[in-house]
């Protein structure tokens, strides 16, 4: 087993959390090693092929997990530099201010966080700057407080979405432009990095125009700082503790067929909520028999990934929209006149095409082919909060495989959210210029909905929750393990509740917050060392 020079910081994972933390710490001059189990996503024509990406799963991790019943589960996840942000839809929402407090749902209680929105507000500002978010303030009724505008103006709606937004407004709703990390300059189209294509949501960007963790954090960090090293194709197997059991003394991983051990003053885990929990469980030893940092027994528990559905609204009128992810509605995010409990968030997925529909295999509406459905659909994304159930969890079986056990909850909220969308769509219009179609959108009154299955783990969070009490949480409020002094976790694992929007921006903001804590910690350690030497 090879052993190399000790580092100040080892960061495991290059997704939203790990990459952001590396960029935050790099200017300090500390010696930083980043370990990524995957490689760079190649730039190739398959990047923009719906057939390859959606139907053939060209870039998916070639890995098999298990369900709680022992069935094979092929996760829709990606191991590569930038993590799942290389493939995300780049909808970059802040959690709402209310999400940080206790919320009563029809199915139970969403617990309060140990920090408030104000503790993250300035970091959200920085996160939006870092990921070049384009959006608008003051329209979404659930918008949390902030002191300024988005870094860039919102991405405009195409004609069909503009018409739909006006219809929603006429109903008394508050539609708004989805905050997006897509690097489109609509004032200077000729020099814009983004070309507004139809292969963004779920695709890697061939021209690097999406604000993913590689392009916004890893690439500039490696280019500017020679104190930071990235090692790809380095799969971490376990973390080793020293004699006291309270310090990580070795990070064991495989690289180029060789077993390698490296060490650092601080080790940061950011493998995604499922794999981070799995790594801590695999690192069990005599001092941590139930898994590393798991005295509380919560590691791997409280897995959340939202209740998400894709809902296709079919009309006689075609939908020629190219980039569809610009519109959102949050009028039912909290309790409303329609229901005393929260329902969730309504937005759009990227425009569905024939190959994507083949991959999803939806029920075909009478008289409609998949090709016709793709041309005439409006493709909504609905998200409802799922609640942190301790029995929804990540474990490791005897064969060393990840087991993801999950029973959906809070489903009445999601059912009602779908019903609200159905009501909204029945009174909208379709008046596209030159289309020759002026019928009501729902002359045929056809809705096709498909809930995202367990394998769709894009919004994973909650498995290594943070809190004040070491008996009910694995991490303290700085995301340091209660029981291991130099171990931190900065992906979505730390969430005590999930809210009902994409967790990516909150992961970025929190990584910036933890980065500032680590800078203070490492500075204090150096000052103590200097004093002792004097």
Buried (B, 14 or more C-beta within 10 A) or exposed (E): EEEEEEBBBBBBBBBBBBBBBBBBBBEBEBBBBBBBBBEBBEEEEBBBBBBBBBBBEBBBBEEEBBBBEEEEBEBBBBBBBBBBBBBBBBBBBBBBBBBBBEBEBBBEEBBBBBBEBEBBBBBBBBBBEBBBBBBBBEBBBBBBEBEEEBBBBBBBBBBBBBBBBBBBEEEEBBBBBBBBBBBBBBEEEEEBBBEBBBBBBBBBBBEBBBBBBBBBBBBEBBEEBEBBEBBBBBBBBBBBBEEEEBBBBBBBBBBEEEEBBBBBBBBBBBBBBBBBBBBBBBBBEEBBEBBBBBBBEBBBBBBBBBBBBBBBBBBBBBBEBEBBBBBBBBBBBBBBEBBEBBBBBBBBBBBBBBBBBBBBEBEEBEEBEBEBBBBBBBBBBBBBBBBBBEEBBBBBEEEEBBBBBBEBBBBBBBEBBBEBBBEBBEEBBBBBEEBEBEEBBBEBEBBBBBBBEBBBBBBBBBBBBBBEEBEEBBBBBBBBBBBBEBBBBBBBBBBBBBBBBBBBBBBBBBBBBBBEBBBEBBEEEEEEEEEEEE
